[in-house]
Amino acid sequence: MKNIQFSKDTKLVFVKKLTVLLFCFIAPPPFSSSAAEAINDEALIVYYSRTGKSKTVSDVIKRNFCVDMLEIKDLKDRSGAWGFMGAAFDNMFDRYTEIEPKQPDLSEYSLVILVSPVWNWKMSAPIRTFLKDNRLDNKKLVVFTTANIDIKKYDKFGDDASFIKRFLRDYLRKSSKGMQLLAKDSGADIIRHYHVETKNVTRKQIIEQTIRHFADLKLNTGLNLCTSLPLHMGYNN
Ligand SMILES: Cc1cc2nc3c(=O)[nH]c(=O)nc-3n(C[C@H](O)[C@H](O)[C@H](O)COP(=O)(O)O)c2cc1C
């Protein structure tokens, strides 16, 4: 009788151990380490979008890295042909606009991911205004731009390129209102600039282009995906 009791206890312990062991193999690994969670918690996407393309880029980053996101709203009406012309005019003459929120609390973020359409070879007026009105000292900054064409290809042109190519390259690089210097003026440490082309491109292709930057983004920021595989929003989920 005692023997039977002993063997039952042993079996119970064995079954318990086996369950724990199996759980270790079966349970999915956490998607991100606690260190990665910490940096994801400190990251904020700040975006403006007039026609939704930069919003698509922002959404796909948010969905895949589970970071906070803030939309900058332009209080000027930018819709339709008049809105387009007003936007072009404002950017041509480096004019600022009224935005909402004007000075959001950024204190808890160490990494800002800025997403902006390009207007006349510059970041859009609402994002330029955001950079003017907010200090980003001691913060790392990643910039995503969207535009009809691949503006980043100009950066690669050498001094043997045509005058117009060199002019546009230097404009993007050095102009006091150019993209990089403008962001630097805010005190931020710019670590990366990614670009997404949007002309004659489907939403799916915008998402795919954005996802292509994720490996480099992870490498250079310490962000970790919060999904097992990159989510192609609306295509595989
Ligand atoms: C006023 C204005 C100026 C633009 N200037 C440029 C430009 O210089 N180069 C370019 O490739 N695309 C330019 N575009 C196209 C936008 O950058 C592109 O469509 C962008 O992806 C739109 O993003 P959104 O949908 O988030 O507003 C311009 C668009 C507007 C409205």
The ligand as an ORCA input file, in Angstrom:
! r2SCAN-3c Opt
* xyz 0 1
  C       2.997     71.995    -51.681
  C       3.627     70.678    -52.058
  C       4.938     70.658    -52.496
  C       5.533     69.430    -52.850
  N       6.861     69.438    -53.219
  C       7.450     68.259    -53.538
  C       8.841     68.238    -53.898
  O       9.553     69.224    -53.857
  N       9.375     67.044    -54.269
  C       8.619     65.904    -54.332
  O       9.158     64.881    -54.712
  N       7.320     65.895    -53.939
  C       6.704     67.047    -53.547
  N       5.387     67.047    -53.159
  C       4.653     65.771    -53.079
  C       4.538     65.247    -51.644
  O       5.768     65.349    -50.967
  C       4.123     63.764    -51.604
  O       2.950     63.584    -52.335
  C       3.950     63.293    -50.187
  O       4.146     61.901    -50.121
  C       2.586     63.622    -49.612
  O       2.503     63.195    -48.285
  P       1.168     63.286    -47.428
  O       0.135     62.447    -48.145
  O       1.523     62.712    -46.118
  O       0.746     64.716    -47.354
  C       4.779     68.226    -52.775
  C       3.452     68.282    -52.334
  C       2.884     69.479    -51.954
  C       1.464     69.507    -51.441
*
